[in-house]
Amino acid sequence: MSKNYIEVGSVLVALIILWLLLVFVQNPIALIMNSLIAIAIMFLLNTILGLGIPINIFTVLIVAIGGIAGLLLIIILRMMRVAFV
């Protein structure tokens, strides 16, 4: 399986998570705060721990849409060297 398919699949999963969050979350402020905190954590993890997660439009969108769950997905895929290498 090509790495491009996995990255595209990750983006699709993040978009599905966004749709579910928009349908089921009654408080949009919580969604915004979750996204902002996850983006800040991603930048801190990259600078302090040096995880090597590439900061590009795809990773920022996945983290902004998925929040902490999206960040965990990116970290897991990066550590397994499946995507975002």
N, C-alpha and C positions, 0 to 999 in steps of 0.2 A: 504494500500500500504506500502510495506516495505521500510525502510530508505535506505537500500542498493540499491534498484532500483532507488531511487531519486538521490543518489550520482553517480551512473553509468550514469543516464540520464544527470546529470550536466556535467560530463566528456564528454559525447557525444556531448552536446550542445557546449561546449568549443572547441571541435575538429571541429565541423561544422563552428564555428566562425573563427577558424584558416584558414580553407580552403577558406572561403569567403574573408578573409583579404588578403590571398596570391593571390587570383584571381584578386581582385579589387584594391588593393593598389599598386600604381606605385612606391612609395618611400619606400623601405624596412627599411631605417633608421628610419622613423617615427614609424614603427611597433616595432622595437627594443627599441626605446626610450619609447614608451607607455608601453611596457612590463616591462622595468627596473623601470620606475617610479611607476607602479602599485605594483611591488614586494616590493619596498622601502616603499610605503604607507602602505602595508599590515603589514610589520614588525613594522612600527611606530605605527599603530593603535593597534596592539597587545601589544606593550610595554607601550605606553603612556595611552591609554584608557582602556586597559585590556579587549578587546572584547572576548577573549577566543577562537579565531579561531585556530584550531590545525594546526601547521606547519608540513605538511607531503608532500609526493610526489604528492598527488592528488591536494591539494590546491595550491601548488607552480606551478604545470603544468597548472591548470585552470587560475591562474592569469597571468602566463607567456604567455599563448596562447591567452587568452581573453583580457588581458590588464586591463584597468579601468572597462570595462564592466564585465569582469570575476570577478574582485574584488567586484563589486557591487552585482553580483549574489551570491557570497559566503556570503557577509554580510547579504543580504536579507534572504537567506536560514538559516543562523545561527540565526538571530533575530527571525525568525518564528519557530525555533526549529524543522525544517524539516530535515536538514542535517548538518553535521559538528558539532554535539553536543558532 
